Amino acid sequence: MHIVVCVKQVPDTTEVKIDPETNTLDRSSAPAIINPYDAHAVDEAVRLKEQHGGKVTIISMGPPGAVEVIKKCIELGADEGYLLSDRKFAGSDTLATSYILAKGIETICQDNPFQLIFCGKQAIDGDTAQVGPGIARRLLIPQLTYVNEVTAVDSAKEVITVHRKLDDGYEVVEAKMPCLITVEKEINQLRYSSLPNMLRAARYQPHMLNADELNADVTNMGLKGSPTSVAKIFAPEQRGEGEIIAGSNDETINQLIQKLSDQMAK
Amino acid sequence: MPKKFDAIVVGAGMAGLAAAYKMSSEGLSVVVIERGDYPGAKNVMGGVLYRSMMEELIPEFWKEAPLQRPVVEQRFWMLDKQSVVTSGYKDESWAEEPYNCFTVFRGEFDRWFAKKCEEKGALIINETLVESCIVDDGKVIGVQTNRPEGDLYANVVVLADGVNSLLGKQLGFHREWEPQQVALAVMEELKLPEEVIEDRFNLEPGMGTTIELFGQGTMGMVGTAFIYTNKQHISIGVGALLSQIREKQVQPYQLLENLKQHPAVRPLVRGAEPVEYYAHLIPEGGYNSIPKLVSDGVVVVGDAAQLVNGIHREGSNMAMTSGRLAAEAVIHACNMGHFDRDALSSYENELNNSFVIKDLEKYKDASHLLESNPRYFNNYIPTANMALREMLTVDGVSKKQKQKKLTKSILGKNGLFTLGKDIYQMWKAVR
């Protein structure tokens, strides 16, 4: 079984700062990490490989520095990694990114067709959750989003069964392979990489592919291929200071009611 | 994939990376194992990197390494409660190549240094803890890490695992350090605009200064405080012997706050935003604390070997030099095909012949003297302040009368004999 996993290098949003004057993200302030959902996608792919045999291939689009996240995936147990990197990709929105990744997947799977594609459910920097479904649509394969458990893989019948997370429970869904799956964090607990995998990753040089090697239409890439336009970015206003009302129960309840009715009157 | 490496280096600090760089440059297969997220993540120093020892590894490294400021001035301050006696040296030639030393952020610098090692072929494995050395028949043959399938084998293991060196302790090279053999240092990075730093410290754009502070900076304990200028930050820190911090029951953060409140320091750090806080142990035992450095299949370098000159606040330079010399011994051993104690002993010999051991030997009694005789910190520094206060305060009293008063005050406390003895002992300790 050949499993492809799409990963993204993102700024660690727990450390990213926003410039209050220009309202832009100060990306230099945050270290680059693998999108956390994608790490779970890689781990799930590696677990399936361990059960059913085959190969896990990583694909990512990003600047040359993104080789680091691919190496991270090798630590997690992936076999190969490809970085799609080209100035022509710069400024791509989710539509263009899904085009580039779909073309990349077609290119690297020419001689070894995939049965599954894994993605994280969304990236923590954009939170759009659009690229995974976009790739599925472009490759004309079924998509299973928000998956929190893979319950069965029948390689002979080429059928996969999963649990999809819903607001009030989960649904059991079966799909014909090849298909694309986007995963929730609950799907697995990341494992501590083995030392041999760490050593392999330290030595590993990911394959690099540019726009020409993808055999793709450049008008669908970068700013040209991106209909999305950002009207405004702003940081939410800081919430005002809270107030603690002290005293006995009756007193404080009355005070609270008074304050709330004052607020409503405003 | 070779099953066995020529060398495993435990710890990606100055000593470990220097050893890894040198060995991989000579074609040895080297793996560096670091417990932090990346090299430098857990490494702490005040921030002065010495050019000469680094250049022995990477010539003209300053052209590409991430450095903060070349140091053009070194100041020495002796603090009393609300006064300071200052001295120092500033040199224009330190502002030009090849420079004397630089301020650096270890988080940046060590990462860069590790990249250079990787370019030479070394493997850097982060987020991995070495739990013990694998010993076979008295000989170290590898390490056991906390990862699955985590055993790794090599001809030589280089212990660069820092001041506590738990691995060295496991091997019986040293005992648990006594509180008077280590200093506890705390430091802060304070953010300020570049021009403000240059104005406050009287610097040309891009240039840096260091201030070492004695006396009240450590609340009278044996230790030093420091203020170093980075591009957009000031590093301010203070360290004192752990034994004295414990005895006086001072909280480390109180030491730093006390320092920042001193009238001579306060205007330098005014309005600065604290962005990082660090604490670390520093080896202070000096020459007398150096553990066993070489055994079958293993060498010890850097802080793990307690190679720090507390009197001159030098440590990273000794770490680099010890790492390089250990690497040369390993290369030599590889050529011979033997890795026992004899084959590696050239490391110890070379280290003994280098400035590292010579300097440590020279000052071997100095720290102990300062610790056992409180007069140096508690009497003489205040006295120096008092003397200048007397002579420089113009109040109508004749200079002759002032001198008399001074002499009386200096001799009154301890007498001429004690003063003479203290001067002699200090001279003996540092000569």
Contacts between the chains, C-beta under 8 A, distances in Angstrom:
chain1	res1	chain2	res2	distance
A	192	B	147	6.2
A	192	B	148	6.5
A	193	B	147	6.7
A	193	B	148	7.9
A	194	B	147	5.8
A	194	B	148	4.2
A	194	B	149	4.6
A	194	B	150	7.4
A	195	B	125	7.5
A	195	B	128	7.2
A	195	B	145	5.8
A	195	B	147	4.4
A	195	B	148	7.1
A	195	B	149	5.4
A	195	B	150	4.5
A	195	B	151	7.6
A	195	B	152	6.4
A	196	B	149	5.5
A	198	B	125	5.0
A	198	B	128	6.6
A	198	B	147	6.6
A	199	B	1	7.0
A	199	B	31	7.1
A	199	B	123	6.2
A	199	B	125	6.8
A	200	B	1	7.5
A	202	B	31	7.8
A	202	B	118	7.9
A	202	B	123	4.1
A	202	B	124	6.3
A	202	B	125	5.9
A	203	B	1	7.9
A	203	B	123	6.4
